[in-house]
Amino acid sequence: MLAERKPGRGAPKKPAAGKRKTGGGVPSREEILAFLADNPGKTSKREIGRAFNVKGDDRIPLKQLLKAMTEEGIIARDEAKNLRRTDELPPVTVVEITHTDTDGELIARPVSWPGEEQPPLIVIAPDTSRRKRDYDEPPAGVGDRVLARLEKVEDEDEAYPYEARVIRRVGKGAERILGLYRKNPKGKGGRLVPVEKKARNEYEIAPDDVNGAEDGNLVLGETIPGKRYGLSRARIREIFGDSEDPRSISLIAIHTHGIPDEFPAEVIAEAEAAKHHGLKGRTDLRDIPLITIDPADARDHDDAVWAAPDDDPKNEGGVIAIVAIADVAAYVKPGSQMDREARKRGNSTYFPDRVVPMLPERISNDLCSLVEDKDRACFAVRMVFDKNGNKRSHEFIRGLMRSAASLSYKQVQEAIDGRPDDAAGPLLDPVLKPLWAAYRIILKAREARAPLDLDLPEYKIDIGPDGRISGVRIGDKFESMKLIEEFMIQANVCAAETAEAQHRKVIYRIHDAPSREKLVAFAEFLATLNLSFTKGENIRPANFNRILKEVDGTEHDRMVSDVVLRSQAQAIYSPDNIGHFGLNLRRYAHFTSPIRRYADLTVHRALIAGLGLGKDGQTDNELAELAEIAEHISATERRSMVAERDSKDRFIAAFLEARIGAEFTGRISGVTRFGLFVKLDDTGADGFIPVSTLGRDFFHHDEIIHALVGERTRHAYRLGDIVRVRLAEAVPVTGGLRFELLEGGGEAPPNAGKGAGSRSRAPSGRGGPARGKYGKSSRKTPRGKRR
């Protein structure tokens, strides 16, 4: 008689006494499922038979039962012929990381799931092992497929039933593509045409993968394995509506750049539950006639201003100014649902037809909007300036204010110019004139400080009642805008100074000086215009301002302004202060817009903690994560800038689509070896002229003078040159415009396009830009850099 086998390490657990058959026999379905739950992994038919003491003639009924349970989808067999329950995952499997949750955790789904219900969500556990890792390989992220070891989470309240530890990456997951679905006119199925300008290929959509999409729908597709040759394949996952609907234009930018545009239910619930803050623990500022000054179409009002002469005899000719900011920190507490969502978004994103806010409307448009004649909690700074605009002192206050008026820039400007309307008229003498006088005094210090003085046009897109673009114009420029800008800059400086004085770590807004390489290139460019530029170690904005003043009003003014802008670094957020080059300030931190910038909210909290103004200030956790937060919100800001720019391009392309063949005047805004970028004067639209259409010549790209130079004709097309063009193509879905050159350019300077200055060349009649099917190069003309 054979001895009973002793279970070794990893052997299957035997059924519990209450579940085990006495005297052998075929186990029931329930007993098999219970056994599989207790023994994930190596659970073959033989192991099941041994565990239930199935012998002799009972083995055939057991085999038939297991086959029936497999065919019914109750259990499944893996590649190693082990059995498992279909409502559970194997201990080791391949999962695809699909997204991050509100806490920043990576969330995955199994690649293979035989169940009829939705597959379970899996949270990826951080790698705490000491195993050696290849640090040249980045950690797994969204879109990756990984082989993972799974553990079932026993807590029923846990949102994720499984936790996974990554063993190794096994490849990228399915790529997602935003595009237009085009139905096959000769049969079923169709094609997916990507909206991304860089995309070169379309995707085939099989009839079974159309998912209800109709011709012309804006859809989200997902790549699937396909044939080796021909078009790649994709399936449609989500339908956003008709691409001809003007509301789809911003949706393209939102989804292309991954901007969160819907608030989770728990965030909305938390916002709706918030209540107004009263006077308790606050300074009463309601008797001070603070006013908001914003664009006419502003939906939220997060800053208010007031100023008056200082009656202190020791400060003769000086002024007092107050900048009051919505007290967002009083409503959005560290670690709350709203805080996590605001941090994830980083900032609000502004499109011509909508805003994707950082905070829910209950906060941004109600509780924290400084609306006229309503009590609102605020965080204010009271500043004292001498007669030359130099700040003598400042003080931060958590208060309760009541806006005396909500005025537009235009209303304030017209009132100061002697044309007040009914709303601004009563405030002209008691509020607006003292405010303007204070601005004039503060302006003296700004002029002495000499920040970078770039004045480039900004274009405004007007949207009609039907959601379509009704016009494009150069945006208004009122001095009242500069007034608000200067008051906000002063408040931001106060915030940085106070945080530093209180030894509180804070996120600064920093702007580095131009790199040595950019300064050398700028000097070489100016030399072609017979202008000199100092490339010394102590470069200041004044050095650039001197050049800008020298070319002001000449044919080179726009070109030089563009090159000055290109030579600047990008302003970012950082807990390490290096100053702000463009504003010529030693310390600077964003304080004035916590409704729309997460950076400002963190600064508010640092000041609250440092000054002891409440229990809702900076926490130890937030303090420890400032570097990570700064890096993240710098990235979200760049993401929003690109999305806003792409949306404007698409709106303008839609506006110009009906004017193909029309002629326009513009300026060359960019030069590459592939051709010229042109910005139209009347709309600010950016389009491309391929080098192959410039004429029968061989063109050199001279990077020093920013020009394409004809080898035979010596005709040059330089950055900033005025040109006349014809619109040849406009594609709203990509924002692409293609122009044909009618006239423009001029004689090349001596030695242009020769020697060291000639970096590359593209012959006429060949090549052209790397463009997608719908005709726009991936290169973008740089825009104004945010302060």
TANORVEN-V988997 format. One record per backbone hydrogen bond with DSSP energy under -0.5 kcal/mol. CO is the residue of the C=O (numbers start at 1). NH is the residue of the N-H. E is the energy in kcal/mol with one decimal. If there is no record, write none. Layout:
CO:NH:E + CO:NH:E
This chain:
8:11:-2.1 + 16:19:-1.9 + 16:20:-1.0 + 17:20:-0.6 + 21:24:-0.6 + 28:32:-2.1 + 29:33:-2.7 + 30:34:-2.3 + 31:35:-2.1 + 32:36:-2.5 + 33:37:-2.0 + 34:38:-1.7 + 35:39:-1.2 + 40:42:-0.6 + 41:43:-1.6 + 43:83:-2.5 + 44:48:-2.1 + 45:49:-2.4 + 46:50:-2.7 + 47:51:-2.4 + 48:52:-1.9 + 49:54:-3.1 + 50:53:-1.0 + 55:58:-2.0 + 56:59:-1.7 + 57:60:-0.6 + 57:61:-0.7 + 58:62:-1.9 + 59:63:-2.3 + 60:64:-2.4 + 61:65:-2.5 + 62:66:-2.6 + 63:67:-2.0 + 64:68:-2.4 + 65:69:-2.5 + 66:70:-1.8 + 67:71:-2.5 + 68:72:-2.0 + 69:74:-2.3 + 69:75:-1.3 + 70:73:-1.2 + 74:86:-2.1 + 76:84:-2.1 + 78:81:-1.9 + 82:78:-2.5 + 84:76:-2.8 + 85:88:-1.1 + 91:150:-3.4 + 93:148:-2.8 + 94:111:-2.2 + 94:112:-0.5 + 95:97:-0.5 + 95:146:-2.6 + 96:98:-0.6 + 96:109:-2.0 + 97:143:-3.3 + 99:107:-3.2 + 101:104:-2.0 + 105:101:-2.0 + 106:124:-2.6 + 107:98:-2.1 + 107:99:-1.6 + 108:122:-2.3 + 109:96:-3.0 + 111:113:-0.5 + 121:162:-1.0 + 122:108:-3.1 + 123:125:-0.6 + 123:164:-2.6 + 126:128:-1.0 + 133:135:-1.0 + 134:137:-1.6 + 136:138:-0.6 + 141:144:-2.2 + 143:173:-5.3 + 144:97:-2.7 + 145:170:-2.9 + 145:171:-0.9 + 146:95:-2.6 + 146:148:-0.6 + 147:167:-3.3 + 147:168:-1.4 + 148:93:-2.1 + 148:150:-0.6 + 149:165:-2.1 + 151:163:-2.5 + 152:154:-0.6 + 155:158:-1.2 + 159:161:-0.5 + 161:153:-3.0 + 162:123:-2.3 + 163:151:-2.3 + 164:125:-3.2 + 164:166:-0.5 + 165:149:-2.5 + 168:147:-2.9 + 171:145:-3.7 + 175:223:-2.8 + 177:221:-3.7 + 178:195:-2.3 + 178:196:-0.5 + 179:219:-2.9 + 180:182:-0.6 + 180:193:-3.0 + 181:183:-0.5 + 181:216:-3.3 + 182:191:-2.7 + 183:185:-0.6 + 184:187:-1.2 + 189:184:-2.6 + 190:205:-3.0 + 191:182:-3.0 + 191:193:-0.6 + 192:194:-0.7 + 192:203:-1.9 + 193:180:-2.6 + 196:199:-1.1 + 199:773:-0.6 + 202:232:-0.6 + 203:192:-2.8 + 204:206:-0.6 + 204:234:-2.1 + 205:190:-2.2 + 206:209:-2.0 + 207:210:-1.1 + 209:236:-2.6 + 210:213:-1.4 + 214:217:-2.3 + 216:243:-2.3 + 217:181:-2.4 + 217:219:-0.6 + 218:240:-3.3 + 218:241:-0.7 + 219:179:-2.4 + 219:221:-0.6 + 220:237:-3.0 + 220:238:-1.6 + 221:177:-2.2 + 222:235:-2.7 + 224:233:-0.6 + 232:204:-3.1 + 233:224:-1.8 + 234:206:-0.5 + 235:222:-2.6 + 235:237:-0.5 + 238:220:-2.9 + 241:218:-3.6 + 242:245:-1.3 + 245:248:-2.4 + 246:249:-1.3 + 246:250:-0.5 + 247:251:-1.0 + 248:252:-2.1 + 249:253:-1.2 + 250:254:-2.7 + 251:255:-2.7 + 252:256:-2.5 + 253:257:-1.9 + 254:259:-2.6 + 258:260:-0.6 + 264:267:-0.7 + 264:268:-2.0 + 265:269:-2.5 + 266:270:-1.7 + 267:271:-2.3 + 268:272:-2.7 + 269:273:-1.5 + 270:274:-0.6 + 271:274:-1.1 + 279:282:-2.6 + 283:285:-0.8 + 283:400:-2.2 + 285:288:-1.6 + 287:289:-0.5 + 288:290:-2.6 + 290:404:-3.3 + 290:405:-0.6 + 291:305:-2.7 + 292:407:-2.8 + 294:409:-1.4 + 295:298:-1.8 + 301:370:-3.8 + 302:326:-1.9 + 304:324:-2.7 + 305:291:-2.1 + 306:322:-2.9 + 308:320:-3.1 + 309:311:-0.5 + 311:313:-0.5 + 312:315:-2.2 + 313:316:-0.6 + 315:318:-2.3 + 318:310:-2.3 + 319:385:-2.8 + 320:308:-2.2 + 321:383:-3.4 + 322:306:-1.5 + 322:324:-0.5 + 323:381:-2.1 + 324:304:-2.5 + 325:379:-3.1 + 326:328:-1.9 + 327:330:-1.1 + 328:331:-1.9 + 328:332:-2.6 + 331:333:-0.9 + 333:336:-2.1 + 336:340:-2.4 + 337:341:-2.0 + 338:342:-2.7 + 339:343:-2.5 + 340:344:-2.0 + 341:345:-2.3 + 342:346:-2.8 + 345:347:-0.7 + 346:598:-2.3 + 349:351:-0.6 + 349:356:-3.0 + 351:354:-0.5 + 354:351:-2.8 + 355:357:-0.8 + 356:349:-2.4 + 360:363:-1.5 + 360:364:-2.5 + 361:365:-2.2 + 361:366:-0.5 + 362:367:-2.4 + 363:368:-2.7 + 366:369:-1.5 + 368:370:-0.6 + 369:371:-2.6 + 371:374:-1.3 + 371:403:-0.6 + 374:403:-0.7 + 376:401:-2.6 + 377:327:-1.7 + 378:380:-0.5 + 378:399:-2.2 + 379:325:-1.9 + 380:397:-3.3 + 381:323:-2.0 + 381:383:-0.6 + 382:395:-1.7 + 383:321:-2.8 + 384:392:-3.3 + 384:393:-1.2 + 385:319:-1.8 + 386:389:-2.2 + 390:386:-2.6 + 393:384:-2.5 + 395:382:-3.1 + 397:380:-3.5 + 397:399:-0.7 + 398:283:-2.3 + 399:378:-2.7 + 400:285:-2.6 + 401:376:-2.6 + 403:373:-2.8 + 405:292:-2.2 + 405:407:-0.6 + 407:294:-2.0 + 408:412:-2.2 + 409:413:-2.6 + 410:414:-2.7 + 411:415:-2.0 + 412:416:-2.4 + 413:417:-2.1 + 414:419:-3.9 + 415:418:-1.3 + 421:425:-2.7 + 422:426:-0.6 + 424:427:-1.1 + 424:428:-0.7 + 425:428:-1.5 + 427:431:-2.0 + 427:432:-2.7 + 428:433:-2.8 + 431:435:-1.8 + 432:436:-2.5 + 433:437:-2.4 + 434:438:-2.1 + 435:439:-2.0 + 436:440:-2.2 + 437:441:-1.6 + 438:442:-2.6 + 439:443:-2.3 + 440:444:-0.7 + 441:444:-1.0 + 441:445:-0.7 + 442:445:-0.5 + 442:446:-1.5 + 443:447:-2.6 + 444:448:-1.8 + 445:449:-2.1 + 446:450:-2.0 + 446:451:-0.5 + 452:454:-0.8 + 458:475:-3.9 + 460:462:-0.6 + 460:473:-2.4 + 462:470:-3.0 + 462:471:-1.2 + 464:467:-2.0 + 468:464:-3.3 + 471:462:-3.0 + 473:460:-4.0 + 478:481:-1.0 + 478:482:-0.8 + 479:483:-2.0 + 480:484:-1.9 + 481:485:-2.4 + 482:486:-2.7 + 483:487:-2.1 + 484:488:-2.5 + 485:489:-2.3 + 486:490:-2.1 + 487:491:-1.9 + 488:492:-2.4 + 489:493:-2.2 + 490:494:-2.1 + 491:495:-2.0 + 492:496:-2.0 + 492:589:-0.7 + 493:497:-2.6 + 494:498:-2.7 + 495:499:-2.3 + 496:500:-2.0 + 497:501:-2.4 + 498:502:-2.2 + 499:504:-3.0 + 500:503:-1.2 + 503:505:-0.5 + 506:508:-0.7 + 508:510:-0.8 + 508:574:-2.1 + 510:572:-2.3 + 511:581:-2.7 + 512:569:-0.6 + 515:519:-2.1 + 516:520:-2.3 + 517:521:-2.2 + 518:522:-2.4 + 519:523:-2.4 + 520:524:-2.4 + 521:525:-2.1 + 522:526:-2.5 + 523:527:-1.9 + 524:528:-0.9 + 525:528:-0.9 + 526:529:-1.6 + 526:531:-2.5 + 527:530:-1.4 + 537:539:-0.8 + 540:543:-1.6 + 540:544:-0.8 + 541:545:-2.5 + 542:546:-2.1 + 543:547:-1.1 + 544:548:-2.5 + 545:549:-2.5 + 546:550:-1.8 + 547:551:-1.8 + 548:552:-0.7 + 551:554:-2.4 + 554:557:-1.3 + 556:560:-2.7 + 557:561:-2.2 + 558:562:-2.3 + 559:563:-2.1 + 560:564:-2.6 + 561:565:-2.2 + 562:566:-2.2 + 563:567:-1.4 + 564:568:-0.5 + 565:568:-1.3 + 572:510:-2.4 + 574:508:-3.0 + 575:577:-0.7 + 579:511:-2.1 + 579:581:-0.5 + 580:584:-0.9 + 580:585:-2.1 + 581:584:-0.7 + 582:452:-3.0 + 585:580:-3.1 + 588:509:-2.4 + 593:596:-0.9 + 593:597:-1.6 + 596:348:-2.2 + 597:601:-1.1 + 598:602:-2.0 + 599:603:-1.8 + 600:604:-2.5 + 601:605:-2.1 + 602:606:-2.0 + 603:607:-2.3 + 604:608:-2.5 + 605:609:-2.3 + 605:618:-2.2 + 606:610:-2.5 + 607:611:-2.6 + 608:612:-0.6 + 608:613:-2.4 + 619:623:-2.4 + 620:624:-2.2 + 621:625:-1.0 + 622:625:-0.5 + 623:626:-1.1 + 625:629:-2.9 + 626:630:-2.9 + 627:631:-2.1 + 628:632:-2.2 + 629:633:-2.9 + 630:634:-1.7 + 631:635:-1.6 + 632:636:-2.4 + 633:637:-1.8 + 634:638:-1.8 + 635:639:-2.4 + 636:640:-2.4 + 637:641:-2.4 + 638:642:-2.3 + 639:643:-2.4 + 640:644:-2.9 + 641:645:-2.1 + 642:646:-2.7 + 643:647:-2.4 + 644:648:-2.2 + 645:649:-2.3 + 646:650:-2.1 + 647:651:-2.5 + 648:652:-2.6 + 649:653:-2.3 + 650:654:-2.2 + 651:655:-2.0 + 652:656:-2.2 + 653:657:-1.1 + 656:659:-2.4 + 657:660:-0.9 + 659:662:-2.4 + 662:727:-2.4 + 664:725:-2.7 + 665:681:-2.6 + 666:723:-2.8 + 667:669:-0.6 + 667:679:-2.8 + 668:720:-3.0 + 670:677:-3.0 + 672:675:-0.8 + 674:691:-3.2 + 675:672:-2.5 + 676:689:-2.9 + 677:669:-2.4 + 677:670:-1.4 + 678:680:-0.5 + 678:687:-2.4 + 679:667:-2.3 + 680:684:-1.6 + 685:680:-2.5 + 687:678:-2.5 + 688:690:-0.5 + 688:739:-2.7 + 689:676:-2.3 + 690:693:-1.9 + 691:694:-1.7 + 695:697:-1.9 + 697:699:-0.6 + 697:764:-1.7 + 698:711:-3.0 + 699:762:-1.9 + 700:702:-0.8 + 700:709:-2.9 + 701:703:-0.8 + 701:759:-1.9 + 701:760:-0.9 + 702:706:-0.5 + 702:707:-2.1 + 706:719:-2.3 + 707:702:-2.8 + 708:717:-2.4 + 709:700:-2.8 + 710:714:-1.4 + 714:748:-2.3 + 715:710:-3.1 + 716:718:-0.5 + 716:746:-2.4 + 717:708:-1.8 + 718:721:-2.3 + 721:668:-2.2 + 722:745:-0.7 + 723:666:-2.4 + 724:742:-3.0 + 724:743:-1.6 + 725:664:-2.8 + 726:728:-0.6 + 726:740:-2.4 + 727:661:-2.6 + 729:738:-2.3 + 730:732:-0.5 + 731:734:-1.1 + 731:735:-2.1 + 731:736:-1.2 + 736:731:-2.7 + 737:688:-1.8 + 738:728:-2.8 + 738:729:-1.6 + 740:726:-2.5 + 743:724:-2.9 + 746:716:-3.6 + 749:752:-1.9 + 751:754:-1.6 + 754:757:-1.1 + 755:758:-1.6 + 757:703:-1.5 + 757:704:-0.5 + 757:759:-0.9 + 760:701:-3.2 + 762:699:-1.1 + 763:766:-1.6 + 769:771:-1.2 + 770:778:-0.9 + 772:775:-1.8 + 776:772:-0.9
